[in-house]
């Protein structure tokens, strides 16, 4: 079980490293404000979900 949690953490860290903040912001502004807001909410929800999965 701990191995699964470690692999989830590694995937999460890999995503954080590969998606740079500037690229993400540029993509959000190209798509529009409302799409950007929805994407930010979904990303925050995904991060919360992953953290809950890691610590539960």
Secondary structure, DSSP 8 states (H G I E B T S, - for coil): -HHHHHHHHHHHHHHHHHS-HHHHHHHHHHH-HHHHHHHHHHHHHHHHHHHHHHH-
